Amino acid sequence: PTTGSGNQTTAPQSPTTTAMANRTTIRPGTQTTIPSTTTTVRPTLAPQPSPIPTGTYTVSSGNRTCIKAVMGLQLMAQNAQKKRMEYMAVNPNATQTSGSCGTVQSELNITFSGGFIIFTFVK
């Protein structure tokens, strides 16, 4: 209602409902990720010995050399008593060398006190 004196009277407003939403703001650069870690378990080996002695191993046919290997030879082998892997260096002064020369395939056989090893070379 209004009166003639110029004063206005207004009815009280009914209360209004305002919905509030809960919000979580993540600021750029503040997220943390936890890296996954993977562990690889490898066998434990005996410490490596000092430098491996180098030898020259040759295979010849007549006066023609078909294989010449200048190398140090170290093997990893399972020690059955200790149940672990161990390094074994081959002494080139205590080896016997043999082999064969072929047109397609040649072999170098090295025999030592602990066994033997055969290298096969194919053209």
Buried (B, 14 or more C-beta within 10 A) or exposed (E): EEEEEEEEEEEEEEEEEEEEEEEEEEEEEEEEEEEEEEEEEEEEEEEEEEEBBEBEBEBEEEEEEBBEBEBEBBEEEEEEEEEEEEBBBBEBEEBEBEBBBBEEEBBBBBBBEEEEBEBEBEE
